[in-house]
Amino acid sequence: MNKTILLLGASNNAKGELSQMAIDRLECAYAVYSNNSNVNFICTGGFGEHFNTTKIPHAEYLQQWLQIRGVKENDFLPHILSSNTYEDIQELSKRINHTSTDLFIIITSEFHLKRVCMLCQMLICYKNIIFIPAISKLKDNELLARLAHEEKSIQLLQRKINKCNEI
């Protein structure tokens, strides 16, 4: 069975150093990779004021981290050079039927998972997707800020879904 991990990006600083949130997701993805065979990666993240202002796409930093730990270069599929979660899932929906993948494994932070699942339900018609939450090691104040952001984003998404259902 061929499996592909969609590793959702997080952020890095101006020197390309990965955030704790990115490392949490990478550690989770690497654990899945290490305990399974026939696994490929799609790393996400391009450029954006809020997550990567360097000249190198965020997805490249993710790939470098994984390769340092032994992931082979040919285990990477083309990156999704997105600037947000919606673009990640939208691009996956375009690619999903053009791969030989039997199972997609989407890895993101546990506090981000609900919104990712909602977007997948909206944008992707593919039954073989599982979601694995990366447990966050963020400090309490940062985690609370992330939770508040997710709640606002989920409410906005829910309003859009409700509006579409009214039509």
DSSP file (Angstrom, degrees, kcal/mol; ACC not computed):
  #  RESIDUE AA STRUCTURE BP1 BP2  ACC     N-H-->O    O-->H-N    N-H-->O    O-->H-N    TCO  KAPPA ALPHA  PHI   PSI    X-CA   Y-CA   Z-CA
    1    1 A M              0   0    0      0, 0.0     2,-0.4     0, 0.0    36,-0.1   0.000 360.0 360.0 360.0 126.4    0.0    0.0    0.0
    2    2 A N        -     0   0    0     98,-0.3   100,-2.3    37,-0.1   101,-1.6  -0.721 360.0-169.9 -86.5 132.2    1.4    3.4   -1.0
    3    3 A K  E     -ab  39 103A   0     35,-2.9    37,-2.5    -2,-0.4     2,-0.4  -0.940   9.9-162.0-124.4 144.4    1.0    6.1    1.5
    4    4 A T  E     -ab  40 104A   0     99,-2.5   101,-3.0    -2,-0.4     2,-0.6  -0.991   9.5-148.7-127.9 127.4    1.6    9.9    1.3
    5    5 A I  E     -ab  41 105A   0     35,-3.2    37,-2.8    -2,-0.4     2,-0.8  -0.834   5.0-155.6 -91.0 122.0    2.0   12.2    4.3
    6    6 A L  E     -ab  42 106A   0     99,-2.8   101,-2.5    -2,-0.6     2,-0.8  -0.890  14.5-161.7 -93.5 108.3    0.7   15.7    3.7
    7    7 A L  E     -ab  43 107A   0     35,-2.6    37,-1.8    -2,-0.8     2,-0.3  -0.823   8.8-143.2 -97.6 107.7    2.8   17.6    6.2
    8    8 A L        -     0   0    0     99,-2.1    17,-0.1    -2,-0.8    37,-0.1  -0.528  19.6-126.4 -74.5 132.3    1.2   21.0    6.8
    9    9 A G        -     0   0    0     -2,-0.3    36,-0.1     1,-0.1    -1,-0.1  -0.124  25.6-178.2 -71.8 170.4    3.7   23.8    7.3
   10   10 A A        -     0   0    0     34,-0.2     2,-0.3    41,-0.1    -1,-0.1   0.225  42.4 -62.7-132.3-100.9    3.9   26.2   10.2
   11   11 A S        -     0   0    0     47,-0.1     8,-2.5     8,-0.1     2,-0.3  -0.982  30.7-161.9-154.3 165.5    6.5   28.9   10.3
   12   12 A N  B     -E   18   0B   0     39,-2.5    41,-0.3    -2,-0.3     6,-0.2  -0.951  27.8-112.3-142.3 161.8   10.2   29.7   10.4
   13   13 A N    >   -     0   0    0      4,-2.4     3,-2.2    -2,-0.3    41,-0.2  -0.222  45.4 -83.8 -88.4-176.0   12.0   32.9   11.3
   14   14 A A  T 3  S+     0   0    0      1,-0.3    -1,-0.1     2,-0.1    38,-0.0   0.657 130.3  53.4 -64.6 -16.8   14.0   35.2    9.1
   15   15 A K  T 3  S-     0   0    0      2,-0.1    -1,-0.3    39,-0.1     3,-0.1   0.419 120.8-106.9 -95.2  -0.5   17.1   32.9    9.4
   16   16 A G    <   +     0   0    0     -3,-2.2     2,-0.4     1,-0.3    -2,-0.1   0.528  68.8 149.5  87.3   5.9   15.1   29.8    8.3
   17   17 A E        -     0   0    0      1,-0.1    -4,-2.4    -5,-0.0    -1,-0.3  -0.605  48.1-118.8 -76.4 130.4   14.9   28.3   11.8
   18   18 A L  B     -E   12   0B   0     -2,-0.4    -6,-0.3    -6,-0.2    -1,-0.1  -0.378  22.5-118.7 -73.0 143.6   11.7   26.3   12.3
   19   19 A S     >  -     0   0    0     -8,-2.5     4,-2.2    -2,-0.1     5,-0.2  -0.258  28.4-106.3 -71.6 165.0    9.2   27.2   14.9
   20   20 A Q  H  > S+     0   0    0      1,-0.2     4,-2.7     2,-0.2     5,-0.2   0.888 122.2  55.7 -59.9 -39.0    8.2   24.9   17.7
   21   21 A M  H  > S+     0   0    0      1,-0.2     4,-1.9     2,-0.2    -1,-0.2   0.909 107.8  47.9 -62.3 -42.5    4.9   24.2   15.9
   22   22 A A  H  > S+     0   0    0    -11,-0.3     4,-2.5     1,-0.2    -1,-0.2   0.911 112.2  49.5 -63.9 -42.3    6.7   23.1   12.7
   23   23 A I  H  X S+     0   0    0     -4,-2.2     4,-2.9     2,-0.2     5,-0.2   0.898 107.5  54.3 -65.5 -40.5    9.1   20.9   14.7
   24   24 A D  H  X S+     0   0    0     -4,-2.7     4,-1.8     1,-0.2    -1,-0.2   0.931 112.0  44.6 -57.1 -45.4    6.1   19.3   16.5
   25   25 A R  H  X S+     0   0    0     -4,-1.9     4,-2.6     2,-0.2    -2,-0.2   0.898 112.9  51.3 -67.3 -40.7    4.5   18.4   13.2
   26   26 A L  H  X S+     0   0    0     -4,-2.5     4,-2.9     2,-0.2     5,-0.2   0.917 108.3  51.1 -62.4 -44.4    7.9   17.2   11.8
   27   27 A E  H  X S+     0   0    0     -4,-2.9     4,-1.9     1,-0.2    -1,-0.2   0.904 112.0  47.5 -61.2 -41.2    8.5   14.9   14.7
   28   28 A C  H  X S+     0   0    0     -4,-1.8     4,-2.0    -5,-0.2    -2,-0.2   0.939 113.5  47.3 -63.7 -47.9    5.0   13.4   14.3
   29   29 A A  H  X S+     0   0    0     -4,-2.6     4,-2.6     1,-0.2    -2,-0.2   0.893 110.8  51.7 -62.7 -40.4    5.5   12.9   10.6
   30   30 A Y  H  X S+     0   0    0     -4,-2.9     4,-2.9     1,-0.2    -1,-0.2   0.882 107.2  53.2 -65.3 -37.2    8.9   11.4   11.0
   31   31 A A  H  X S+     0   0    0     -4,-1.9     4,-1.3    -5,-0.2    -1,-0.2   0.913 110.6  47.0 -63.3 -42.2    7.5    8.9   13.5
   32   32 A V  H  < S+     0   0    0     -4,-2.0     3,-0.4     2,-0.2    -2,-0.2   0.942 114.0  47.8 -63.3 -46.9    4.8    7.8   11.0
   33   33 A Y  H >< S+     0   0    0     -4,-2.6     3,-1.3     1,-0.2    -2,-0.2   0.916 110.1  52.0 -58.9 -45.8    7.4    7.5    8.3
   34   34 A S  H 3< S+     0   0    0     -4,-2.9    -1,-0.2     1,-0.3    -2,-0.2   0.760 111.9  46.3 -65.6 -25.8    9.8    5.5   10.5
   35   35 A N  T 3< S+     0   0    0     -4,-1.3     2,-0.3    -3,-0.4    -1,-0.3   0.230 111.1  55.1-104.0  13.3    7.1    3.0   11.4
   36   36 A N    <   -     0   0    0     -3,-1.3     2,-0.3    -4,-0.2     3,-0.2  -0.944  68.8-134.5-140.2 160.5    5.7    2.4    7.9
   37   37 A S  S    S+     0   0    0     -2,-0.3   -34,-0.1     1,-0.2    -2,-0.0  -0.736  80.9  30.9-110.5 165.7    6.9    1.4    4.5
   38   38 A N  S    S+     0   0    0     -2,-0.3   -35,-2.9     1,-0.2     2,-0.5   0.928  80.9 154.4  54.8  52.5    6.1    2.9    1.1
   39   39 A V  E     -a    3   0A   0     -3,-0.2     2,-0.3   -37,-0.2   -35,-0.2  -0.939  21.9-176.1-116.5 131.6    5.6    6.4    2.4
   40   40 A N  E     -a    4   0A   0    -37,-2.5   -35,-3.2    -2,-0.5     2,-0.4  -0.778  16.4-134.0-113.8 164.5    6.1    9.6    0.5
   41   41 A F  E     -ac   5  76A   0     34,-2.5    36,-3.4    -2,-0.3     2,-0.5  -0.943  14.2-169.9-119.8 142.1    5.9   13.2    1.7
   42   42 A I  E     -a    6   0A   0    -37,-2.8   -35,-2.6    -2,-0.4     2,-0.3  -0.974  20.8-162.0-119.3 114.8    4.3   16.3    0.3
   43   43 A C  E     -a    7   0A   0     -2,-0.5    37,-2.3    34,-0.4     2,-0.3  -0.748   6.2-150.8 -95.3 144.3    5.5   19.3    2.4
   44   44 A T  B     +f   80   0C   0    -37,-1.8    37,-0.2    -2,-0.3   -34,-0.2  -0.818  41.8  83.2-117.0 156.2    3.6   22.5    2.3
   45   45 A G        +     0   0    0     35,-2.4    14,-2.7    -2,-0.3    15,-0.3   0.218  27.1 174.6 122.8 121.3    4.5   26.1    2.7
   46   46 A G        -     0   0    0     36,-3.1    12,-2.0    11,-0.2     2,-0.3   0.482  54.1 -40.3-108.8-105.1    5.8   28.8    0.4
   47   47 A F        +     0   0    0     34,-0.2     2,-0.2    10,-0.2    -1,-0.2  -0.935  57.5 146.1-133.6 152.7    6.2   32.4    1.5
   48   48 A G  B >>  -G   52   0D   0      4,-2.4     4,-2.9    -2,-0.3     3,-1.4  -0.842  52.1-114.3 178.5 148.3    4.2   34.8    3.6
   49   49 A E  T 34 S+     0   0    0      1,-0.3     4,-0.1    -2,-0.2    -1,-0.1   0.828 115.7  50.1 -56.1 -34.1    4.6   37.7    6.0
   50   50 A H  T 34 S+     0   0    0      2,-0.1    -1,-0.3    33,-0.1     3,-0.1   0.512 129.3  10.6 -89.2  -5.0    3.1   35.7    8.8
   51   51 A F  T <4 S+     0   0    0     -3,-1.4   -39,-2.5     1,-0.1     2,-0.2   0.585 126.0  19.2-146.6 -20.5    5.2   32.5    8.4
   52   52 A N  B  <  +G   48   0D   0     -4,-2.9    -4,-2.4   -41,-0.2    -1,-0.1  -0.748  39.8 163.3-162.2 109.5    8.2   32.8    6.1
   53   53 A T        +     0   0    0    -41,-0.3   -39,-0.1    -2,-0.2    -4,-0.1   0.217  52.4 104.5-109.3  13.3   10.0   35.9    4.8
   54   54 A T  S    S-     0   0    0      2,-0.3     4,-0.1   -41,-0.2   -39,-0.1  -0.185  83.4-110.4 -81.3-178.1   13.2   34.2    3.6
   55   55 A K  S    S+     0   0    0      2,-0.1    -1,-0.1    -8,-0.0    -8,-0.0   0.431  97.4  77.9 -92.0  -1.3   14.1   33.5    0.0
   56   56 A I  S    S-     0   0    0    -10,-0.0    -2,-0.3     2,-0.0     5,-0.1  -0.916  90.6-109.2-111.1 133.0   13.6   29.7    0.5
   57   57 A P    >>  -     0   0    0      0, 0.0     3,-1.2     0, 0.0     4,-1.1  -0.290  23.6-123.4 -60.0 143.5   10.1   28.1    0.6
   58   58 A H  H 3> S+     0   0    0    -12,-2.0     4,-1.8     1,-0.3     3,-0.5   0.869 110.9  63.2 -54.1 -39.3    9.0   26.9    4.0
   59   59 A A  H 3> S+     0   0    0    -14,-2.7     4,-2.4     1,-0.2    -1,-0.3   0.835  97.3  57.5 -57.7 -33.2    8.5   23.4    2.5
   60   60 A E  H <> S+     0   0    0     -3,-1.2     4,-2.7   -15,-0.3    -1,-0.2   0.888 103.7  51.7 -65.4 -39.0   12.2   23.2    1.7
   61   61 A Y  H  X S+     0   0    0     -4,-1.1     4,-2.1    -3,-0.5    -1,-0.2   0.896 109.7  50.5 -63.7 -38.5   13.1   23.8    5.4
   62   62 A L  H  X S+     0   0    0     -4,-1.8     4,-2.1     2,-0.2    -2,-0.2   0.937 111.2  47.9 -63.3 -45.9   10.7   20.9    6.3
   63   63 A Q  H  X S+     0   0    0     -4,-2.4     4,-2.8     1,-0.2     5,-0.2   0.914 109.7  52.6 -62.4 -42.7   12.3   18.6    3.7
   64   64 A Q  H  X S+     0   0    0     -4,-2.7     4,-2.3     1,-0.2    -1,-0.2   0.921 108.4  50.8 -58.4 -44.5   15.8   19.5    4.9
   65   65 A W  H  X S+     0   0    0     -4,-2.1     4,-0.9     1,-0.2    -1,-0.2   0.917 113.5  45.3 -59.6 -44.4   14.9   18.7    8.5
   66   66 A L  H  <>S+     0   0    0     -4,-2.1     5,-2.1     1,-0.2     3,-0.5   0.893 111.3  51.8 -68.5 -40.0   13.5   15.3    7.4
   67   67 A Q  H ><5S+     0   0    0     -4,-2.8     3,-1.6     1,-0.2    -1,-0.2   0.870 102.3  59.2 -66.6 -36.0   16.5   14.5    5.2
   68   68 A I  H 3<5S+     0   0    0     -4,-2.3    -1,-0.2     1,-0.3    -2,-0.2   0.837 106.2  50.6 -58.6 -31.3   18.9   15.2    8.0
   69   69 A R  T 3<5S-     0   0    0     -4,-0.9    -1,-0.3    -3,-0.5    -2,-0.2   0.408 133.3 -89.0 -89.6   1.0   17.1   12.5    9.9
   70   70 A G  T < 5S+     0   0    0     -3,-1.6     2,-0.3     1,-0.3    -3,-0.2   0.486  72.9 147.5 111.3   2.9   17.4   10.0    7.0
   71   71 A V      < -     0   0    0     -5,-2.1    -1,-0.3    -8,-0.1     2,-0.1  -0.574  50.8-119.3 -70.9 131.7   14.4   10.5    4.8
   72   72 A K    >   -     0   0    0     -2,-0.3     3,-1.9     1,-0.1    -1,-0.1  -0.413  10.4-124.8 -75.4 146.9   15.5    9.8    1.2
   73   73 A E  G >  S+     0   0    0      1,-0.3     3,-1.4     2,-0.2    -1,-0.1   0.849 110.3  58.9 -59.2 -35.4   15.2   12.5   -1.4
   74   74 A N  G 3  S+     0   0    0      1,-0.3    -1,-0.3   -34,-0.0    -2,-0.1   0.482  90.3  73.0 -77.6   1.4   13.1   10.2   -3.7
   75   75 A D  G <  S+     0   0    0     -3,-1.9   -34,-2.5   -35,-0.1     2,-0.5   0.314  82.6  89.9 -90.7   7.8   10.5    9.9   -0.9
   76   76 A F  B <   -c   41   0A   0     -3,-1.4   -34,-0.2   -36,-0.2     3,-0.1  -0.909  60.7-160.0-109.2 130.1    9.4   13.5   -1.5
   77   77 A L        -     0   0    0    -36,-3.4   -34,-0.4    -2,-0.5    -2,-0.1  -0.552  51.3 -62.7 -91.3 166.9    6.7   14.5   -4.0
   78   78 A P        -     0   0    0      0, 0.0    -1,-0.2     0, 0.0     0, 0.0  -0.224  63.2-112.9 -54.4 138.4    6.5   18.0   -5.3
   79   79 A H        -     0   0    0    -37,-0.1     2,-0.7    -3,-0.1   -35,-0.2  -0.201  13.7-125.1 -66.8 159.4    5.9   20.6   -2.6
   80   80 A I  B     -f   44   0C   0    -37,-2.3   -35,-2.4     2,-0.0     2,-1.7  -0.947  20.3-157.3-104.0 109.4    2.7   22.6   -2.2
   81   81 A L        +     0   0    0     -2,-0.7   -34,-0.2   -37,-0.2   -35,-0.1  -0.507  36.9 151.1 -91.3  70.0    4.0   26.2   -2.1
   82   82 A S        -     0   0    0     -2,-1.7   -36,-3.1   -36,-0.1     3,-0.1  -0.351  47.6-147.8 -95.9 171.6    1.0   27.6   -0.4
   83   83 A S  S    S+     0   0    0      1,-0.2     2,-0.3   -38,-0.2   -33,-0.1   0.361  78.4  14.8-121.5   1.8    0.5   30.5    2.0
   84   84 A N  S  > S-     0   0    0      1,-0.1     4,-1.8   -36,-0.0    -1,-0.2  -0.980  81.6 -94.6-164.3 172.5   -2.4   29.1    4.1
   85   85 A T  H  > S+     0   0    0     -2,-0.3     4,-2.3     1,-0.2     5,-0.3   0.882 118.1  56.8 -63.8 -41.6   -4.3   26.0    5.1
   86   86 A Y  H  > S+     0   0    0      1,-0.2     4,-2.7     2,-0.2    -1,-0.2   0.930 108.3  47.8 -57.4 -45.9   -7.1   26.6    2.5
   87   87 A E  H  > S+     0   0    0      2,-0.2     4,-2.5     1,-0.2     5,-0.3   0.872 108.0  56.8 -63.5 -37.0   -4.5   26.6   -0.3
   88   88 A D  H  X S+     0   0    0     -4,-1.8     4,-2.0     1,-0.2    -2,-0.2   0.958 113.9  37.6 -55.8 -52.3   -2.9   23.4    1.2
   89   89 A I  H  X S+     0   0    0     -4,-2.3     4,-2.3     2,-0.2    -2,-0.2   0.872 114.5  54.7 -72.6 -37.8   -6.1   21.5    1.0
   90   90 A Q  H  X S+     0   0    0     -4,-2.7     4,-1.1    -5,-0.3    -1,-0.2   0.924 111.1  45.4 -61.2 -44.8   -7.2   23.1   -2.3
   91   91 A E  H  X S+     0   0    0     -4,-2.5     4,-1.6     1,-0.2     3,-0.3   0.886 110.2  54.0 -68.0 -38.4   -4.0   22.0   -4.0
   92   92 A L  H  X S+     0   0    0     -4,-2.0     4,-2.4    -5,-0.3    -1,-0.2   0.908 103.7  56.8 -60.5 -39.8   -4.2   18.6   -2.5
   93   93 A S  H  < S+     0   0    0     -4,-2.3     4,-0.4     1,-0.2    -1,-0.2   0.835 107.2  49.1 -61.7 -31.1   -7.6   18.2   -4.0
   94   94 A K  H  < S+     0   0    0     -4,-1.1    -1,-0.2    -3,-0.3    -2,-0.2   0.833 119.0  37.9 -73.8 -33.0   -6.1   18.9   -7.4
   95   95 A R  H >< S+     0   0    0     -4,-1.6     3,-2.4    -3,-0.2    -2,-0.2   0.729  92.3  86.9 -89.1 -23.9   -3.4   16.4   -7.0
   96   96 A I  G >< S+     0   0    0     -4,-2.4     3,-0.7     1,-0.3     5,-0.2   0.777  91.8  43.8 -58.5 -35.1   -5.2   13.6   -5.2
   97   97 A N  G 3  S+     0   0    0     -4,-0.4    -1,-0.3     1,-0.2    -2,-0.1   0.455 106.8  62.6 -89.2   0.4   -6.5   11.8   -8.2
   98   98 A H  G <  S+     0   0    0     -3,-2.4     2,-0.3    -4,-0.0    -1,-0.2   0.119  92.3  78.4-110.1  19.4   -3.2   12.1  -10.1
   99   99 A T  S <  S-     0   0    0     -3,-0.7     0, 0.0     2,-0.1     0, 0.0  -0.803  77.4-128.4-121.9 166.0   -1.1   10.0   -7.7
  100  100 A S        +     0   0    0     -2,-0.3     2,-0.3   -97,-0.0   -98,-0.3   0.002  63.4 135.8 -98.8  27.6   -0.7    6.3   -7.1
  101  101 A T        -     0   0    0     -5,-0.2   -98,-0.2     1,-0.1     3,-0.1  -0.610  37.7-172.0 -82.2 132.3   -1.3    6.9   -3.4
  102  102 A D  S    S+     0   0    0   -100,-2.3     2,-0.4    -2,-0.3   -99,-0.2   0.747  77.1  24.4 -88.4 -28.8   -3.7    4.4   -1.6
  103  103 A L  E     -b    3   0A   0   -101,-1.6   -99,-2.5     2,-0.0     2,-0.5  -0.988  64.8-153.9-143.9 127.8   -3.8    6.4    1.6
  104  104 A F  E     -bd   4 129A   0     24,-2.8    26,-2.7    -2,-0.4     2,-0.6  -0.878   9.3-163.0 -99.6 133.8   -3.2   10.1    2.4
  105  105 A I  E     -bd   5 130A   0   -101,-3.0   -99,-2.8    -2,-0.5     2,-0.6  -0.965   5.5-159.8-117.4 112.9   -2.1   10.9    6.0
  106  106 A I  E     -bd   6 131A   0     24,-3.0    26,-2.8    -2,-0.6     2,-0.5  -0.841   7.7-167.3 -99.3 124.2   -2.6   14.5    6.9
  107  107 A I  E     +bd   7 132A   0   -101,-2.5   -99,-2.1    -2,-0.6     2,-0.3  -0.945  23.3 135.3-116.7 125.9   -0.4   15.7    9.8
  108  108 A T  E     - d   0 133A   0     24,-1.3    26,-3.2    -2,-0.5     5,-0.1  -0.899  59.0 -63.2-150.8 177.6   -1.0   19.0   11.5
  109  109 A S  E >>  - d   0 134A   0     -2,-0.3     3,-1.4    24,-0.2     4,-0.9  -0.351  46.6-118.2 -67.8 150.0   -1.2   20.4   15.1
  110  110 A E  G >4 S+     0   0    0     24,-2.0     3,-0.5     1,-0.3     4,-0.4   0.846 115.2  52.8 -60.5 -34.4   -3.9   19.0   17.3
  111  111 A F  G 34 S+     0   0    0     23,-0.2    -1,-0.3     1,-0.2     4,-0.2   0.643 111.4  47.8 -75.7 -12.9   -5.5   22.4   17.7
  112  112 A H  G <> S+     0   0    0     -3,-1.4     4,-1.8     1,-0.1     3,-0.2   0.527  87.9  89.2 -99.5 -11.7   -5.6   22.9   13.9
  113  113 A L  H <X S+     0   0    0     -4,-0.9     4,-2.7    -3,-0.5     5,-0.2   0.843  79.1  56.5 -63.9 -40.3   -7.1   19.5   13.1
  114  114 A K  H  > S+     0   0    0     -4,-0.4     4,-2.2     1,-0.2    -1,-0.2   0.925 110.0  45.5 -60.8 -44.8  -10.8   20.4   13.2
  115  115 A R  H  > S+     0   0    0     -3,-0.2     4,-2.4     2,-0.2    -1,-0.2   0.895 112.1  51.6 -66.8 -39.5  -10.4   23.1   10.6
  116  116 A V  H  X S+     0   0    0     -4,-1.8     4,-2.3     2,-0.2    -2,-0.2   0.919 109.7  49.9 -62.7 -43.4   -8.3   20.9    8.4
  117  117 A C  H  X S+     0   0    0     -4,-2.7     4,-2.3     1,-0.2    -2,-0.2   0.913 110.0  50.9 -61.1 -42.8  -10.9   18.2    8.6
  118  118 A M  H  X S+     0   0    0     -4,-2.2     4,-1.8     1,-0.2    -2,-0.2   0.921 110.4  48.8 -61.5 -44.3  -13.7   20.7    7.7
  119  119 A L  H  X S+     0   0    0     -4,-2.4     4,-2.7     1,-0.2     5,-0.3   0.896 110.1  51.6 -63.9 -39.9  -11.8   21.9    4.7
  120  120 A C  H  X S+     0   0    0     -4,-2.3     4,-2.5     1,-0.2    -1,-0.2   0.908 108.3  51.5 -63.7 -40.9  -11.1   18.4    3.5
  121  121 A Q  H  < S+     0   0    0     -4,-2.3    -1,-0.2     1,-0.2    -2,-0.2   0.869 115.7  42.8 -62.7 -35.2  -14.8   17.6    3.7
  122  122 A M  H  < S+     0   0    0     -4,-1.8    -2,-0.2    -5,-0.2    -1,-0.2   0.879 127.8  24.7 -75.9 -39.6  -15.6   20.7    1.7
  123  123 A L  H  < S+     0   0    0     -4,-2.7     2,-0.5    -5,-0.1    -3,-0.2   0.631 109.4  63.5-108.5 -16.7  -12.9   20.4   -1.0
  124  124 A I     <  -     0   0    0     -4,-2.5     2,-0.8    -5,-0.3    -1,-0.1  -0.944  47.0-168.1-123.9 128.9  -11.9   16.7   -1.3
  125  125 A C        +     0   0    0     -2,-0.5     2,-0.3   -32,-0.1    -4,-0.1  -0.751  51.5 116.0-107.9  81.1  -13.9   13.7   -2.5
  126  126 A Y        -     0   0    0     -2,-0.8     3,-0.2    -6,-0.1    -2,-0.1  -0.942  48.3-160.1-151.9 122.5  -11.5   11.0   -1.5
  127  127 A K  S    S+     0   0    0     -2,-0.3     2,-1.2     1,-0.2    -1,-0.1   0.698  75.9  76.0 -83.7 -18.3  -12.3    8.4    1.2
  128  128 A N        +     0   0    0      2,-0.0   -24,-2.8   -23,-0.0     2,-0.4  -0.445  65.9 117.3 -98.1  64.6   -8.8    7.2    2.0
  129  129 A I  E     -d  104   0A   0     -2,-1.2     2,-0.3   -26,-0.2   -24,-0.2  -0.994  37.6-174.8-126.4 132.5   -7.6   10.1    4.2
  130  130 A I  E     -d  105   0A   0    -26,-2.7   -24,-3.0    -2,-0.4     2,-0.4  -0.915  15.1-140.8-121.7 156.9   -6.6    9.9    7.8
  131  131 A F  E     -d  106   0A   0     -2,-0.3   -24,-0.2   -26,-0.2   -26,-0.0  -0.954  12.0-169.6-119.6 131.6   -5.7   12.7   10.1
  132  132 A I  E     -d  107   0A   0    -26,-2.8   -24,-1.3    -2,-0.4     2,-0.4  -0.978  16.4-140.5-123.2 121.1   -2.9   12.5   12.7
  133  133 A P  E     -d  108   0A   0      0, 0.0     2,-0.6     0, 0.0   -24,-0.2  -0.636   7.8-140.5 -82.7 133.5   -2.6   15.3   15.3
  134  134 A A  E     -d  109   0A   0    -26,-3.2   -24,-2.0    -2,-0.4     2,-0.3  -0.819  26.6-121.9 -87.4 124.3    0.9   16.4   16.2
  135  135 A I        -     0   0    0     -2,-0.6     2,-0.2  -111,-0.2  -107,-0.1  -0.518  29.8-124.5 -71.8 129.4    0.9   17.1   20.0
  136  136 A S        -     0   0    0     -2,-0.3    -1,-0.1     1,-0.1  -115,-0.1  -0.511  24.8-172.5 -82.1 139.0    1.9   20.7   20.6
  137  137 A K        +     0   0    0     -2,-0.2    -1,-0.1  -117,-0.1     3,-0.1   0.056  43.4 136.8-109.6  20.3    4.8   21.7   22.9
  138  138 A L        -     0   0    0      1,-0.1     2,-0.1     2,-0.1    -2,-0.0  -0.296  63.3-100.4 -65.5 152.3    3.8   25.3   22.6
  139  139 A K     >  -     0   0    0      1,-0.1     4,-2.8     4,-0.0     3,-0.4  -0.380  39.1-104.8 -68.2 154.7    3.9   27.5   25.8
  140  140 A D  H  > S+     0   0    0      1,-0.2     4,-2.6     2,-0.2     5,-0.2   0.864 118.2  50.0 -53.0 -45.4    0.5   28.1   27.3
  141  141 A N  H  > S+     0   0    0      1,-0.2     4,-1.7     2,-0.2    -1,-0.2   0.890 114.1  45.0 -65.3 -38.2    0.1   31.7   26.2
  142  142 A E  H  > S+     0   0    0     -3,-0.4     4,-2.2     2,-0.2    -2,-0.2   0.892 112.5  51.5 -71.1 -39.1    1.0   30.8   22.5
  143  143 A L  H  X S+     0   0    0     -4,-2.8     4,-2.7     2,-0.2    -2,-0.2   0.909 108.7  51.3 -63.2 -41.8   -1.2   27.8   22.6
  144  144 A L  H  X S+     0   0    0     -4,-2.6     4,-2.2    -5,-0.2    -1,-0.2   0.894 109.7  50.1 -62.5 -39.4   -4.1   29.9   23.9
  145  145 A A  H  X S+     0   0    0     -4,-1.7     4,-2.1     2,-0.2    -1,-0.2   0.900 111.5  48.4 -64.8 -40.8   -3.6   32.4   21.1
  146  146 A R  H  X S+     0   0    0     -4,-2.2     4,-2.6     2,-0.2    -2,-0.2   0.903 110.3  51.5 -65.7 -42.1   -3.5   29.6   18.5
  147  147 A L  H  X S+     0   0    0     -4,-2.7     4,-2.3     1,-0.2    -2,-0.2   0.904 110.1  49.2 -61.8 -41.5   -6.7   28.1   19.9
  148  148 A A  H  X S+     0   0    0     -4,-2.2     4,-2.1     2,-0.2    -1,-0.2   0.908 111.0  50.1 -64.8 -42.0   -8.5   31.5   19.7
  149  149 A H  H  X S+     0   0    0     -4,-2.1     4,-2.4     1,-0.2    -2,-0.2   0.919 111.2  48.9 -61.4 -44.2   -7.3   31.9   16.1
  150  150 A E  H  X S+     0   0    0     -4,-2.6     4,-2.8     2,-0.2     5,-0.2   0.906 108.6  53.0 -63.3 -41.7   -8.6   28.4   15.2
  151  151 A E  H  X S+     0   0    0     -4,-2.3     4,-2.3     1,-0.2    -1,-0.2   0.924 111.2  46.3 -61.4 -43.9  -12.0   29.1   16.9
  152  152 A K  H  X S+     0   0    0     -4,-2.1     4,-2.2     2,-0.2    -1,-0.2   0.918 113.9  48.7 -63.4 -43.5  -12.4   32.3   14.8
  153  153 A S  H  X S+     0   0    0     -4,-2.4     4,-2.3     1,-0.2    -2,-0.2   0.884 111.3  49.5 -65.0 -39.1  -11.4   30.6   11.6
  154  154 A I  H  X S+     0   0    0     -4,-2.8     4,-2.7     2,-0.2    -1,-0.2   0.901 110.0  50.8 -67.4 -41.0  -13.8   27.7   12.3
  155  155 A Q  H  X S+     0   0    0     -4,-2.3     4,-2.2    -5,-0.2    -2,-0.2   0.920 111.5  48.0 -62.3 -43.2  -16.7   30.0   12.9
  156  156 A L  H  X S+     0   0    0     -4,-2.2     4,-1.9     2,-0.2    -2,-0.2   0.921 113.0  48.1 -62.6 -44.6  -16.0   31.9    9.7
  157  157 A L  H  X S+     0   0    0     -4,-2.3     4,-2.4     1,-0.2    -2,-0.2   0.900 110.0  52.3 -62.5 -41.9  -15.7   28.6    7.8
  158  158 A Q  H  X S+     0   0    0     -4,-2.7     4,-2.7     1,-0.2    -1,-0.2   0.888 107.2  52.5 -63.4 -39.1  -19.0   27.4    9.3
  159  159 A R  H  X S+     0   0    0     -4,-2.2     4,-2.4     2,-0.2    -1,-0.2   0.904 109.6  49.5 -62.3 -41.0  -20.7   30.6    8.3
  160  160 A K  H  X S+     0   0    0     -4,-1.9     4,-2.1     2,-0.2    -2,-0.2   0.911 111.4  48.8 -63.7 -42.1  -19.5   30.0    4.7
  161  161 A I  H  X S+     0   0    0     -4,-2.4     4,-2.1     1,-0.2    -2,-0.2   0.930 111.8  49.0 -63.1 -44.9  -20.8   26.4    4.8
  162  162 A N  H  X S+     0   0    0     -4,-2.7     4,-1.2     1,-0.2    -2,-0.2   0.896 109.6  52.2 -62.3 -40.2  -24.2   27.5    6.1
  163  163 A K  H  X S+     0   0    0     -4,-2.4     4,-0.7     1,-0.2     3,-0.4   0.910 109.7  48.9 -62.5 -42.6  -24.4   30.2    3.5
  164  164 A C  H >< S+     0   0    0     -4,-2.1     3,-0.7     1,-0.2    -1,-0.2   0.871 108.3  54.3 -64.6 -37.2  -23.8   27.7    0.7
  165  165 A N  H 3< S+     0   0    0     -4,-2.1    -1,-0.2     1,-0.2    -2,-0.2   0.733 101.2  60.1 -70.0 -22.4  -26.3   25.3    2.2
  166  166 A E  H 3<        0   0    0     -4,-1.2    -1,-0.2    -3,-0.4    -2,-0.2   0.747 360.0 360.0 -75.6 -23.6  -29.0   28.0    2.1
  167  167 A I    <<        0   0    0     -4,-0.7    -1,-0.2    -3,-0.7    -2,-0.2   0.480 360.0 360.0 -74.3 360.0  -28.6   28.4   -1.7
